[in-house]
C-alpha cells in the first residue's frame, strides 16, 4: 500500500503506553487485515482466473473427429452392409481469431484487477478509520475516568464540609449528582471502546479483540495540500483507469463481434474411407464454409458499443460525484482542524486557568462547590472536543487519501 499521511499515526512510540502486551499499531492492523480478510485472500484465485481466461483465449479452435457410415442397412445390393463405406475424418476450423479473443481477455483482466485493487484500498481505508476510532475511544475512556475521579474527590470534599456545616445540602446533592453522571459516562465510554475494538478485529476475522491497546499519535494532524491541488490529482486516480479499462474491454468485444460478422468460418477436413465391397481404402478431403450471420454479428457489436458508451458515461458521472465528495471532505477537514486548534489553544487553556483559580479560592471559602464542578465540566468537555476533532481530522484525511489513492499532504 502506498505510504500516505494517515501513516503518520504511527509516530507514537511505546512510551505512550506501557502495556504488558505489545500495543497494536496501524501497520499491525493493516497487516492483519491483509492476511485475514476473506476478500484479500482471493488474490491468488484472481490471478489464476486471469491466467485461465488468457489461456482459454489463446487456445486454438478445437479439432473435430467424425466417423461416417454410408450404405449401411440398406436393401438389395446395399443390404447386410455389403456396400458399406466407412469414413474416419478430421476437421479443423481455419478461422483463427485467437488474437482478437486474447485482446478481449486481457482488457477484461485489466478491468477486474483494477476493481480488485480498488476494493483492497477500500478495506485498508476502513481499517484505518476503525483504528482511529479505537484510539479515540481509548482517549475518551481516559477522560471519562478522570472526570469520575474528579467528581468523586469533589463529592468527598463537599461531604466533609457538610459534616463541618460549611457546605449546604444543595451543594452535597449537586456533587452526588455530578458523580453519578460521571460514573455513568465512564461506563458508557467503556462499552464504546469495546465495540470499537470488536469492529476493528472483525476485519481480520477475530471473534474477539486479540490486542490489548492501540497506539497512535492523534495530536499532530498533518497539513493537507490546497483544494485546487487535490482536484488536479483526481484525474490520476485509479477510478478513471478502471473505467478506461472497462471501455477497452467493450471496444475489444465490439471488434471481435464485427470480425466474426465480416468473415465466415472455413473448415477443412481430411480422412480415410474404407469400401467393404472392394475391401479398399481411399483418402477423403473436404472444404466447408459456414455462411455469415451478419444480423447476429451486428447485434453483438451494437451491444458491445452500447456497453462501452454506457461505461464512458458512468465514468464521467463518477468523476463528477468524486469531485463533489472531495470538496465536501475538504470542508470537513478544515472544520475538524479549526475545532482541534480552538480546543487546544483556547478552550483547554482557559478552562484550566478557571479551574486552577477556583481550586485556590475554594479553600479560602470564596467559591462554592458548584463553581468547581462547573469548571471541571468545562475542562473535560474541552478535552473531549479536542479528541473528537483530532479523530475526525485523521478519519477524514484517510477518506480523502482513499479517494485520491495518494497522499493528500502538501
CORFEN-V342742 format. One record per backbone hydrogen bond with DSSP energy under -0.5 kcal/mol. NH is the residue of the N-H (numbers start at 1). CO is the residue of the C=O. If there is no record, write none. Layout:
NH:CO, NH:CO
//
This chain:
7:4, 8:5, 9:6, 10:7, 11:8, 12:9, 16:13, 17:14, 19:17, 24:213, 29:25, 30:26, 31:27, 32:28, 33:29, 34:30, 35:31, 36:32, 37:33, 41:37, 42:39, 43:40, 46:42, 47:43, 48:44, 49:45, 50:46, 51:47, 52:48, 53:49, 54:50, 55:51, 56:52, 57:53, 58:54, 59:55, 59:56, 64:91, 66:89, 68:87, 70:68, 70:85, 74:78, 78:75, 79:76, 81:78, 82:79, 84:81, 85:70, 86:274, 87:68, 88:272, 89:66, 89:87, 90:270, 91:64, 92:268, 94:92, 94:266, 95:266, 96:94, 97:95, 101:97, 102:98, 103:99, 104:100, 105:101, 106:102, 107:103, 108:104, 109:105, 110:106, 111:107, 112:108, 113:109, 114:110, 115:111, 116:112, 117:113, 118:114, 119:115, 120:116, 121:117, 122:118, 123:119, 124:120, 125:121, 126:122, 127:123, 128:124, 129:125, 130:126, 131:127, 132:128, 133:129, 134:130, 135:131, 136:132, 137:133, 138:134, 139:135, 140:136, 141:137, 142:138, 143:139, 144:140, 145:141, 146:142, 147:143, 148:144, 149:145, 150:146, 151:147, 152:148, 153:149, 154:150, 155:151, 156:152, 157:153, 158:154, 159:155, 160:156, 161:157, 162:158, 163:159, 164:160, 165:162, 166:161, 167:161, 171:168, 172:168, 173:169, 174:170, 175:171, 176:172, 177:173, 178:174, 179:175, 180:176, 181:177, 182:178, 183:179, 184:180, 185:181, 186:182, 187:183, 188:184, 189:185, 190:186, 191:187, 192:188, 193:189, 194:190, 195:191, 196:192, 197:193, 198:194, 199:195, 200:196, 201:197, 202:198, 203:200, 204:201, 205:202, 206:201, 215:24, 217:9, 218:216, 225:408, 229:226, 230:226, 231:227, 232:228, 233:229, 234:230, 234:231, 235:232, 236:233, 237:234, 241:237, 242:238, 243:239, 244:240, 245:241, 246:242, 247:243, 248:244, 249:245, 250:246, 251:247, 252:248, 253:249, 254:250, 255:251, 256:252, 257:253, 258:254, 259:255, 260:256, 261:257, 262:258, 263:259, 265:290, 266:264, 267:265, 267:288, 268:92, 269:286, 270:90, 271:284, 272:88, 273:282, 274:86, 275:280, 276:84, 276:274, 279:275, 280:275, 282:273, 284:271, 286:269, 288:267, 290:265, 291:289, 297:293, 298:294, 299:295, 300:296, 301:297, 302:298, 303:299, 304:300, 305:301, 306:302, 307:303, 308:304, 309:305, 310:306, 311:307, 312:308, 313:309, 314:310, 315:311, 316:312, 317:313, 318:314, 319:315, 320:316, 321:317, 322:318, 323:319, 324:320, 325:321, 326:322, 327:323, 328:324, 329:325, 330:326, 331:327, 332:328, 333:329, 334:330, 335:331, 336:332, 337:333, 338:334, 339:335, 340:336, 341:337, 342:338, 343:339, 344:340, 345:341, 346:342, 347:342, 348:343, 350:346, 351:347, 352:348, 353:349, 354:350, 355:351, 356:352, 357:353, 358:354, 359:355, 360:356, 361:357, 362:358, 363:359, 364:360, 365:362, 366:361, 367:361, 371:368, 372:368, 373:369, 374:370, 375:371, 376:372, 377:373, 378:374, 379:375, 380:376, 381:377, 382:378, 383:379, 384:380, 385:381, 386:382, 387:383, 388:384, 389:385, 390:386, 391:387, 392:388, 393:389, 394:390, 395:391, 396:392, 397:393, 398:394, 399:395, 400:396, 401:397, 402:398, 403:399, 404:400, 405:401, 406:401, 410:223
//
